[in-house]
Amino acid sequence: MAQFHIRPFSDGGFPELDLLESLIRQAGPQLRTDVVCDVRVDGERLPVHCLELGSTSPDVPAIGFFGGIHGVERIGAQVLIAFLQTLVERLQWDQSLHDLLDKIRIVLVPIVNPGGMRRRTRANPAGVDLMRNAPVEADHDVSMLLGGQRLSRLLPWYRGRASAPMQPEALAVCEVVEHRLLRHRFSLSLDCHSGFGAIDRIWFPYARTRQPIDNLADIFALRSLFRRTHPYHSIYRIEPQAHQYTTHGDLWDYLYDRNRKTSARAFIPLTLEMGSWLWVKKSPAQAFSVLGMFNPIAPHRHQRILRTHHTLFDFLIRATISHQHWLPVAASRQAMFEAAIAHWYGPEHLNKDAALAR
């Protein structure tokens, strides 16, 4: 069987989409596939593929992996395609994987914004930043431009017109989450990005406010579980996104709040923000390339990033399957909430936010 390798750059074509579609053909019927959105770029049709493995029973939990929301952050799509490549190979021989898939639904949308990836732009072909496009307003002033703006598509972080519907790619993500994740008894998602800071971060909502979310105790329990399970893999800073900056229009804030208002089922959306500033620091010439600002260029560094996060992906799958064994309940939930507040927000929030733990 032919072997395919993801490379840092390509002078032409769309290697990520080519590899993704090769994996779809290789996996055959073991990998359920659907095109949830079509994007037209310069007369070319680019599909947004949604891929699934495992059970569709609502009695099992579900996990979703998303990447390529920002077209210049190609490494986010690439790490997911590399992980999918491993799963497809294991389908051929690994009985333990088949046993695991009886207990979970795994959903992958590795390239949410194929038009932006094709054009090497952060935004989609309409000039809209898909992570500023949801109908969500921050509860205080945000940083100019960075927090989302409606002035012009020629400026970065454009949200789109206030009266316009959400972009097709953003709506496709919403449909995937609402119909393939939130119908399950427990669900978790991981959205892979790059470009902020010199360390890898795992962010959770909110981006629109600095107030804690309802599931803060659950997220702190998951963080503690990861630290105990992988004590020598503590490469991530796990924190609310608003600790770094706040924005309008965050897609995961929107989906989290929609689920919270309509369902009692737990949904934990996470974002992996790979710290590209370190890559630029080690290879300063990258700063003169649009893609170099957001992606590892040196082949050895690129290969390391492609494999580094598999530990996290595998952990999240297993934690999703076994969520009933670590989600805090009753008195332990209150204790976990208080520990989370002390860790992320400071003790002054304890009395004000104690109701959130109940």
Summary of the structure (lengths in Angstrom):
residues: 358
radius of gyration: 19.6
end to end distance: 53.3
largest distance: 60.2
contacts: 1204
relative contact order: 0.15
helix: 44%
strand: 17%
